Amino acid sequence: MVLVKEPIEFIWDRGNKEKSWVKHEVTDKECEEVFFDEHKVISKDQFHSKREKRFILLGETKRKRLLFVVFTLRGKKVRVISGRDINRKERKLYEKAA
């Protein structure tokens, strides 16, 4: 599922800015980079979409780091909620799609 080929703009609110760095040592820039991975995998986040639709993205950064990023859309803007390294199961899903 491709929602937006190239996000026009990213939204980082005070609560989410640098949250992924503090928890998982993933920079905000790395979270943004995975949206431009041509092999990215995007799916709905079924468990956390009660208040707003959330999505999960598996993608690769410019430095070949594979990330699991949770985000929502606000119009054509992307609001990243969190990012972390993918686990073994997620790596297989990404590799299968790529």
C-alpha positions in Angstrom: 0.0 0.0 0.0 1.5 3.4 -1.0 -0.2 6.3 0.6 2.0 9.2 -0.5 4.9 8.6 -2.9 6.9 11.4 -1.4 5.8 13.3 1.7 5.6 17.0 1.2 6.4 17.8 4.8 7.0 16.1 8.1 5.4 17.3 11.3 7.4 16.9 14.5 5.5 18.0 17.6 7.2 18.7 20.9 6.1 15.3 22.3 7.6 13.3 19.5 10.7 15.3 18.5 13.7 13.2 19.5 11.6 10.6 21.3 12.9 7.8 19.1 16.5 9.0 19.8 15.9 8.8 23.6 14.2 5.4 23.5 15.9 3.7 20.5 18.8 5.8 19.3 17.1 6.6 16.0 17.3 10.2 14.8 14.4 12.1 13.4 16.3 12.4 10.1 16.6 8.6 9.9 12.9 8.2 10.5 12.3 10.6 7.6 14.8 8.9 5.3 12.9 5.6 5.2 9.9 7.2 3.5 12.1 7.6 0.4 13.2 3.9 0.3 11.8 2.5 -2.9 11.4 -0.9 -1.3 9.5 0.4 1.8 6.6 -1.6 3.1 3.6 0.3 4.5 0.7 -1.3 6.3 -2.2 -0.2 8.6 -1.5 -0.3 12.4 -4.6 -2.3 13.3 -3.9 -2.2 17.1 -3.2 1.5 17.6 -5.7 3.2 15.2 -8.5 3.8 17.6 -8.2 7.6 17.9 -6.5 8.2 14.5 -5.4 6.0 11.6 -1.8 4.9 12.1 0.5 3.2 9.8 3.6 1.1 10.1 6.5 1.6 7.6 9.5 -0.8 7.3 12.3 0.8 5.4 16.0 1.4 5.0 18.0 4.6 5.7 20.7 5.9 3.5 23.2 4.1 5.7 21.4 0.7 5.3 19.8 0.7 8.7 16.4 -1.0 8.7 13.7 0.8 10.7 10.2 0.2 11.9 8.4 3.6 11.9 4.9 4.4 13.1 3.2 7.4 11.6 -0.1 9.1 10.8 -1.1 11.5 8.0 -2.4 15.0 8.6 -3.5 16.0 5.1 -0.4 15.6 2.9 1.9 16.0 5.9 3.4 13.0 7.7 3.6 13.0 11.5 6.1 10.5 12.7 5.1 8.9 16.1 8.1 6.7 16.7 11.0 4.8 15.1 13.1 1.8 16.1 15.3 -0.9 14.6 13.3 -3.7 13.0 13.3 -7.2 14.6 14.0 -10.5 12.8 10.4 -11.2 11.9 10.0 -7.7 10.5 13.3 -8.0 8.6 11.9 -11.1 6.8 8.8 -9.1 5.8 10.9 -6.3 4.4 13.2 -8.6 2.5 10.3 -10.6 1.1 8.8 -7.4 -0.3 12.1 -6.0 -1.6 
